[in-house]
């Protein structure tokens, strides 16, 4: 993932969006009701906290807070994790990326335009 937001007070708030395949919506929700503990552990080790995914129809919005010092390295470590790769193999076919080229992120990063602390 490559995001533009700059860390504020040691926390980087990150929002991203992707489409959900209508035919996979129920399975996607079911899978996220019981995310494997090893996948959650990898997220925590990658300095990801306060992570949520919201749904509205076929749109998924994710929000997370990053509390580390090297987002690219932590995301690369997470992407190399076998449990995370198995998880992505399950959920990615249910997602429809909004990117316009293969070089862009799978989840489309969003620009933060307002924040109340």
N, C-alpha and C positions, 0 to 999 in steps of 0.2 A: 504494500500500500504506500502511496505517496500522497501526503497531505500538505496543504499550504499553511494551516493554522500554526501560529507560534505558541509555545507553552506560556501559560499565565500562572504565576505563583507555583511553578513546578508541575502544573497539570495542563495537559493538552486535551481540549475537548474536540472530539472528532465525530462528525455526522456523515453518513453515506446512504445512498439509495440504490435499490435494485428492484426489478419487477419479479413477481412471483407467478410461476406458471399456474394457471387456473386448475389444470388437471392434477397438480401436485400440492395444492394448498392444504388439504386435510392432513396429508402425510408430513408435510413440513412442520405444521403445528404440533402434530403428535411427536415427531422426533425432538422438537425443542422443549417439549414437556419433560424430557428425560435425557438431557445432554450427558454423554459419558463423563464420569468424574475426571478421567485422565485428560480430556479435552479442556475441561474447566481449569484443571491444574496448570496446563500449558499457558492458557490465557493469563492466569495470575502470575506465572513466572515471567511472562512477557510484559509485565507491568501494566496490564489492562485491568481497569476497575470500572465499577458503575456502568456495566455494559448491558444495553437493552436493545431489543428489536421490536419495532412496532409495525402493525399491519393495517392498511386501509385498502380494502379490495385487493387489487393485484399489485399494490405498491408496498414494499418493505423499506422501513427507515431504521437505520441502526445508529445508536449513540454510544460512545464509550469515552472513558477518560484514560489517558496514557500518563503514567507517572514516572517513566524512565527517562534516560538521557540520550538514547539512540533508537528511535522508532524503527528505522530501516533494519537495523541489526536484530531487534527483538521480533519484528514481523518475519524476517528471514528464518530465524530460529524456529518460530512457531510453524512456518510453512514447511520446514524440514522434518517436523515431528510426525512419526508414523500414525499415531492416534488421530492427530489433526487431519492428516491426509485421508485416512479412512472416513472420518466425519465429512470432509468436503466431498468425497466420492458419493456419499449418500445425499447431501443437500444441494450440491451444485446443479444437478440435472433438473431440480425444481425451480431454479432461478433463471431469469432472463435478463442478462446484463443490459445496461443502458449505454454502454460505451460505443463509440463510433469507430474505433480501430482496435486491433488486437494488442497494441502497445499500452492501452489505457487500463486502469484498474478494473477488476471484476465488479466490485461495488463502486459506483460513481461517487467520488468525494463531493461534499457540499461545502459551500462557503458560509461561515457563521456571520450573520448580519446583526445579531443582537444577543446580549447576555446580561442577565441581572444576577449579580453575586450577592 
